[in-house]
Amino acid sequence: MRWSAGWYGGSGHDRLPRKGWPVPGLGAAWTVGWPAGQVQTAGSGSLVLTVIGDCGADDQQLARALEWVRAKDWRALTRWPGSYLSVARSGETLAVIGDLAGQHPVYWRTETAGTWWSTSAGALAALDGTPVDPTALAAHLALGQPDVLGQRSLFRTVRRVPTGHLLLIGPEQTAAVRYEPAECEPVHLCDAAPTVRAALAEAVAVRLDGRPVSADLAGLDSTALACLAARTTPVAAVTFADARLRDDDLAYALRTAATVPNLRHHTVTASPQSLYYAGLDDLSSLAATDAPNAYVVTASIKRAVLDTVAGQQAQGVHLTGAAGDAVLSAPSSYLADLLRTRQYRRAFQHAQTHARLRHTSVWTVLHRARSASRTDLPGTWRHLAAVLRQAPREWMPQAQRPIAWTPLLATADWMSPDVRGQLAHALDTAAGHSVGAPRLLAAWADRQDLARLGANTAGWREIARAEHGTEIAAPFLDNEVIRACLTVPADERGAPDRYKPLLSEAFTGTGVLPDFVLSRVTKGGFNALAYAGLTRHAPVLADLLGASSRLVAAGLASPAPVAAMLVRAAAGQPTAQGALHLAVAAEVWLRQREAVNARSWWEVRARAAA
């Protein structure tokens, strides 16, 4: 696994990351698994800047950026294309800056002599065998929003830097400090479109460094990336095809490849094993990740895609449209913001269209948004705490529940009363310490969705690298792409009468994407494979989440409701798919953690600083 770490303290330390390489110029800082070409440093002594990852800054730009470091203008260090970690020293101050989507997370723990920081929470936990924090894991399962518990990580003594914050370490204190505004200054969709196009083009270009390039070619998002890359280099474009999906991804992919030069199309023919939950009877076949990862559920499908790529070209970079939905569109929860800001006419017009699409009434749509429009983030958390102290709810699809700043997932109803009570207490505490919460629900939800998607994509990247030697690139998760897209208000990005209008506005008339792609209004989905996987692999899942389950032992799940969900899935009835995905990923992660010890991460040397 790739990670970075460092030590800040007045005295020495006795640990070194196993297989770690010192970061030039930074002193007590190391990278593990990162190629030398993706670790760049400028300056020395008390004025140093290092970037780790895919960063579009060249040596001259990094050298000029030392003035920003001197001035402690930390946000300026996050504006280059790409996805990377920045570590900067200005005098006695050290800043460790992750990205906006959590692909380069930052954690820390303090000791008497100083502070350890790392991009791996597991590595810091391994320093002394710190156990998993069951309440934090309960929040991960029940809420699905990484920042609800703020600086609380999945390990008891390891703290995390929340989204939009950086870690600032100095002689006086160590703290997470916000560098990104909680809400963007709104920009009209038409005005933002050129910025989006430029940011996305730069994000793709950063990855085109001479390695072979492949790309998903399916929906609008992945097609845009593939076409952008094809303007510069040949691209092996792959489309997963399965008759059970009943979508038109393959038809559009074939037509696109026939139209756009440099796109060499390959169809990924699904096998009977290409289902959700395949391979979970042998966890040794899955690469370990630093946190529970949703891609363990779809690993067989991802393998089929990367196997096809590997059969066509040498190891290279694979572009994925992950997070395109999150930045180019918006869920209907923005209706709560329209009601909150008294845009009643616009709210009614949008609700009418949403109602037609969902075959329901406009009043039902507005009623779902009403309660969220009348509360704020701390109020939501206090309400959730009260709900958790009551008996578990009867299950119903999440889409039928009222819109909420932080939805309570079905997994919360599978937990023991004791765990629910502990989570309720944590939510009350979080509500009491909530500072700087955004005014609009969409601003909060967008950032949380991106943080969740970024963490999952980082895990998929580890799996792809370990099994195929392929680098996964997700340009929609780059800082500047996120900023460019989220300046557009959610009700414009998610307008129900147009499909992804921001992408269409950004690329219409540019010749990058064919017109028939930009006019597409359909989207593929994997529900059929999810239900087929639930049915075929129900015995494996029942065992995984049964009596021997680590989640069950910790009170984080109960066998009975899980079994009931599997029965519903086998009967073809609506199922809490998202909750099952979270539970399975967490169970796999907990079992993998049992094989981890300090020697997996660190080596001990006498006075390592010397």
N, C-alpha and C positions, 0 to 999 in steps of 0.2 A: 504494500500500500504506500502511496506517496503522501508525505506529510513534511511539515517543517516545525522547528522548535527553537527556543532560545532561552537564555538565562539572563536575568538582570539582578545584580546583587553586589554588595560590597565585599563579599568573601567568595571563596571557591565553591564548586559543586563537585559531586563525586559520580555523576552519571553522564554518559554520552549516548545519544541515539544510536542504536545498533545499525550498522551500515550507513551511518550518516556522514555527510560531507560538509566541512566548514563553509560557511558563507563568506566569500571574500569581503574584507573590510568591516564586517559587523562584529567580529570578536566571538562571543559565546552564542553563536547561532548556527544551525545546521539544516540541511535538507536531506530527506531520505527518498530515494527513488526518482528524483527529478533529474532530467538530462541537463548537462552543463549549459547547453544553449538556451535553456529556459530559466536560467538564474543570471540576472544582469545586475551589476553594481556600479554606482558612480560615487566618487568622493572617498574620503577616508577619515580616520580619527573621530573628531566630534561632529562631523558633517557627512553623513552617509545616507545613500538611498539604494535599496535593493528591491527589485521586482521579481516575482517568482510565478511563472505560468506563461500563458499566451498574452504577451503585452506588445502593443504596437509602437512603443517608444524605442527609438534607436539610441545609440550611445550619446550622440550630441544632445538629443532631447532630455535624456536622463541627467546629463551634466548641467544643462540649463535649469532643470527642475530642482537643483540643489538650492537655488534661491527661494523656492517655495518651502523647502525643508527648513531653511534658515528662518524664514518668516512664520513657520508653523502653519502654513496654509495647507492643511492635510487633505482637504477635499480635492484640491487641484491635482493631487497624485492619483486620483481615481478616474480621470477624464480621458485617458488614452483608450483606443480600441482594444478589445480583448477581454480576457478573464484572468485575473491575477491577484496575488497578494503583494502588498507594499509594506516594507519595513524601513522606517526612517529614523535616524538619530540626529537630533539637533541639540548640541550641548549635552546636558545630563538627561534630556527627555528622549524616550523611545516611543515611537508610535507604530503600532501593528494594525494594518488596515486591510480587512477582508473586502469582499465584493457585496453588492446589494442583494444578490440572490443566494448567498450561502454556499456557493461552490468552493469558496475558500473561507471556511468558518474560522473564528479565532476563539480560543479558550485560554484560561489562565488559572493558576493556583499560587497562593502565597505561602512562603515558609519564613521561618525566623530570619534567615540570612538573605532572602530575596524572593524573586518571582520567576516562576516558569511560565512561558507562554507556548502555545502550539496550535496547529491547525487540526490536531487530533485530540479529542476529549479522551479517547481510550488510552492514548499514550500517557497523558497526564495522570489518569486513574491508575495506570500500571506502575507508576513510581512507588506506590506503597500499597497497591492492591485495593484501592478505594472501590467499594461496591456500587452497584447501580442504585440510583435514587428511585424507589418505587412510586413516589408521588409524582415526580417529574415524568416517569414513564406512563403513569396513569393519565397525565395531562396530554402527553403525546398521543395516546390511544383515544381518549375521549373527546379531545378538542381539535386536534389536527392543525393547530396554529402555533408555530414555534416560539413566538414572542409572548405568549400569555403569561408565563411565569418569569419573564424578563431574563435575568442573569442566571437562572437555575438551569444547569445542564442535566444530562441523564445520569451523571455520577455525583455522589454526595459532596465531595470537597472541590469539585472542578466547576468553575464559573464560565459562563459563555458570554460573548459579546453580542447583544441583540442586533437585529437588522438595522442598518443605517447608522451604526455606531462603530467607533474604533477603540482599540485598547491603548491607553496612554499610561506609560510607566515613568515615574520620576523618583527623585530622592524622598519626596514627602508622601506620595500616595500612588496607588494603582487604581485606575477607574476606567469604566466604559463611558465614552463621551460621544454624544451625537454629532455626526458630521453631515448627515443628509436630512433635509427638512421632512417632517412627517407627512406633509402634503405638498404637491407640486403647484406652482402657479399655472392656472389653466391657460391653454392655448387652443384656439379653434382648430378643428381637424384639418381643414384645408391649409392652414398656415403651418401646421406641424408636419404635414406629409413630406415635404422636401428634406426636413431634418431626419425623419424616420428613414427615408430612402438612403440618405448619406451614411447614417449610423449603421444601418444593416449592411450596406456594401463594404464599409470599412471593417465591420466585424467578421465578414466572410474572408476578406482579403488578408487579414492577419493570419488566418490558418493556411493560406496557400503559400507554403514555403519550400516547395519542391517535392514534398512527399506525395505519393499517390492519393487521390481524393475520391471518396465515395459519398453518396448522399441518399437519404430516403427520398422517394418520389411518390407521394401519396396525396396528402391534402394541400391546401393553399400554402401553408407555412413552409413545409419542407420543399415544396416545388419552387417557392421563391428563392430559397437558399441554393438549391441545385442549379437553378438558372443563373443566379449571380456568379456562382463558382465557374459555371461553364463558359462564361465570357472570357475567362483567363486560362483555364486548363481543362483537359479532358476529365469527365466525371463519370464514374461507374454508378449509375442511378438504379436503385433497387426498390421493388414494390412487393410487399407481402400480399399474396393472393390466396384466398380460401373461399370456396363456394358458399360456405356457411355465413360469410360476412354480408353478402348481398349488397355490396356497395359498388360505386363506380370509380374507385381509386385506380384500378388497373387500366380501365378504358382511357381515363384522362392521362395517365402516365405514358401509355403507349403513344397517344396523340402528341403529347408534349415532347417526348423524345424524338419523334419523327419531325418535329418543327424546329427544335432548338439545336444548333450545332454543338458538338462536343459532349452531348449527353448520350452515353451508351447504356441502354436500358437492359436490366436483367430482372426476370420475374422470380420471386422467391416462392416456390411451390410448397404449400403447407403439407406437413406429414401428419399422420394420426397423433403424433406426440406433440404437435405444435398447439398446445392448449395452455390455458392458465393453470397454475399449480402443478405442472408437470415437473418431475425430478425432485420433489420435496421428500421422497423416501430415502434419498441419499444426500444429506446436507454437505458431505465432503466435496461434492462436485461444485458447490457454490463458493465463489470467492468471498472472503470476509470483508465487511464494510465497517466503518467507524460508528455508524448509527443504523437503526432499522431501515431497510431499504425496500421500497415498493416493487422494484424490478425483480426481486426474487420470485414474485408471483408470475411474471411474464418472461422469465429467463429463457424458456425453450423457444419462444417466438423471436426474441432478440438474438439468440444463438443462430437460428435459421437464417436471419438476415446477414449476420456477420460471417457465417459460413459461406454464404453465396459471394460476399465481397472477397473473402480470402481466396476463393476459387478463381477469381478474375484478376487479382493484382496483388502486389506485395503489400506488406503492412503499411498503413498510412493513416489518414485522418478521415473520420466519417461524420458528415454533417447531419444533424437531426433538428427537426422543427420543434423540439420540446419547448414548452412555455409560449409558443406562438399564440395559442388561445388566450393565455393570461394577459398578454400585453396588447394584442390586436383587437380583442373584443372584451366583453364584460358580462357577468351574470346579471339576471334581472333584479338582484338585490339593490341595484342603484336606484330602483323606484323608491326605496325608503328615503334616499337623499333628496329626491325631487319633492317628496311630501314634506320632509324636514325643512327645506328651503322655500316652501310654499309655492312651488311651481306646479300648481294643481292641474292646470290645463295640459301641460306637457306630460305630467304623470298619468293623467287619464288617457291621453292619446297613445302613449307607449303601452299602457296596461291593456288597452283594447287589442293592439297587435299581438302582444304576448298571449292574451287570452285566446285569440284565434289560433295561434300556433299550437297551443296546448289543449285546445278543445274544451275550454272552461269559460267561466264568466269573468267579465272585467272586475266585478265586485270581489270575486274570490281572489284574483290576483292582487288587488289593492289591499284587501284585508290581510293577506300574508305579509305585506310590507308595513302595515300600520304601526304595529308595536315597536318595530325597530326604528321607526321615524321619531318615536317619542322617548327614546332613551339614549344613553351614550355608552361608551365602552365599559367604564367602571360599573355603571348600573347593570349592564348585561352580566358582568361577572358575579355581582352580588345575587342577581336572580338565579344564575346557574348554581351558585352555592346552595341556595334555598332548595332548588329542585333536587340536587344531589343528596340532600338530607332527607328526602322523602323516598317512598318506595319506587323501584324502577318503573319506567313507563311501559305501556303496551307499545309494541313496535309498529311503526308506520313508515312509509318511504319518506326520506328527508325532504323531498320536493313538496310534500303535503304539509310539512310543519311551517310555522311562521318563520319568516326571514329573521336572522339574528346576526349581530356583530360577530359573535363566536358561536356557531352552531354546536349543540351537544349531540355527539354521534351515538349510534346504537351501542358501541363498545362500552359506553358509560353505564349502560343498564346491565352489562354482564359482570360488573365488578362487585366485590363483597361490600357490605355496609361499612366496614372499617375503612377500606380504601376510598370509598365514595366520601366518607366523612373527612379523611385527610385531604382529599382533593378539594372539597368544599372550603376547608380552612385555608388552603393555599390560594384559592380564588378570592376569598375575602381579603387576604393579605395583599394580593396583587391589586385588587380594586383600591385599597387604601393607599397604595404607593404609586398608583398610576399618575404619571406626570407627562405632559406634552402629548396626550392622545390626540389623534386627528379628529377633526370636527365631522368629517363625512365617513360613513360606513365603507364606501368604495375604496377610499384611500387606505384604510386599514386592511380590508380584505385583499386588495391587490397585492400589497407587500407580503402578507402572510402566505398567499398562494405561491408567490414567487420564491419565498424562502423554503417552502415545502418542496416545490419542484426542483429548486436548485440543489437541495440536499439529496433528493432522490437521484438526480442526474449525476451528481458527484459519485454516488454509489454505483450507478450503472457504468460510469467511466472506469471505476476500479475493476468491475467484472469484465468489461470488454478488454481492458489492458491485460488482465491476468490470463484470460482464456484465449484471446486472439491477437494480442499485441497491437490492437487498434486504438487510436486516440479518438474519443468521442468529443465532438465540438457542438455546442448549443448556443449559437450566436444570439438568439432571442433573450438569453440570460445575461448578456453583457451589460455593464453599467450604462453605457451611453444609449444603447437600444432601449433599455428599460426607461431611462429618463425621457427619451424622445417620445416614446409611446404613451407613458402615463401622464404626460402633460395634457393630453387630450382627455376631457371629462368622460367619465364612464358612460354617460347616457348618449354620447356621440359615438364612442367606440362600440358600444353594445346596442345601438339602435336596431330594434327588431325588424325594421322594414328593409334593411340592407345587410348582406353577409360580409363581415369584416371590411367595412368601408374604409378604414385607415390604410389597409394594404392596397386596396383598389386605387385610392387617391394618390398613394405614394408612387405607384408604378404604371398607372395608365398613361399611355403615350410615350413611354420611355423605350419600348422595344425589348425590355428585359424579360418580361413574361408575355406569352401569347394572350391575345384578347380573350380567347375562349376560357383560359384559366382564370382570368380576373373576373369574368362574368359567372363563374361557377357558384352555385348556392348550396351544394350538397357537401356532406362530410361523412367520412367513414367512421365506423365504431367497432369495438371488439366485444360487444355484449354477448354475441352468440358463442364466441370462444370462451368467455368467462363462465357462462352457464354450462357449457359442455365440459369445461374443466372441473367445475364444482361437482357435476354429476359423476364424471369418471373417477375423480380423485377423492371423492367423499370419504372413503375408508382411511386414506392417508391423512386427510385433514382431521378426521375424527380422532385419530391416534395422536396427531401432532398437538391438538388442542384438547386432548382428553385428560385422563387421570394423571399421566406423567408430564403434563404440560408445566413448564416453568411459570407461565402466566397464571395458571390455576393455583399453583403453589403459593404465589405471591398475592393471591386475591384479586388479580387483574383481569380474570376471566372465570367463567363458570361453564362446565361442560354442557349443561342442559340447554341454555339458549343457543349455544353454538350448534349443538346437534339439531335443534329446531330449525335453525337457518339452513342447514344442509338438507334437511327434509324438504323445506320449501323450495330450495334450488332444484332438487331432483324432480319435484312436481312441476317445474317450470313457472313457479309463482315468483312475484317480486321478492327480492332478497336484499339484505343489507350488504351489498358487495363491497362498498368502501370500508365498512367496519371489519369485514372478514379479511380484506387485504391488509389492513393495519395490524390486525391480530396475528396473522400468519407471519408477516415480516418481523414483528417484534419477537415472536416465539423463535423463529430461525436465528435472529440476532442473539437472543439470550443463550441459546444452545451453543452458538459459535463462540460466545464470550467465555464459555467454560474451558475452552482449549487455549485461552490467552493467559499469559503470565508476564511478569516483569521482564523475563529474558527474551520474550518476543519483541520487546520494544527497546530495551535499554541494556547497556553493558556498564559495569561498575569499574571504575578506575580510581586508584588513590589520587586525591587532589587533581581531578580531571582538568581543572582550570589551568594547572601548570603545564 
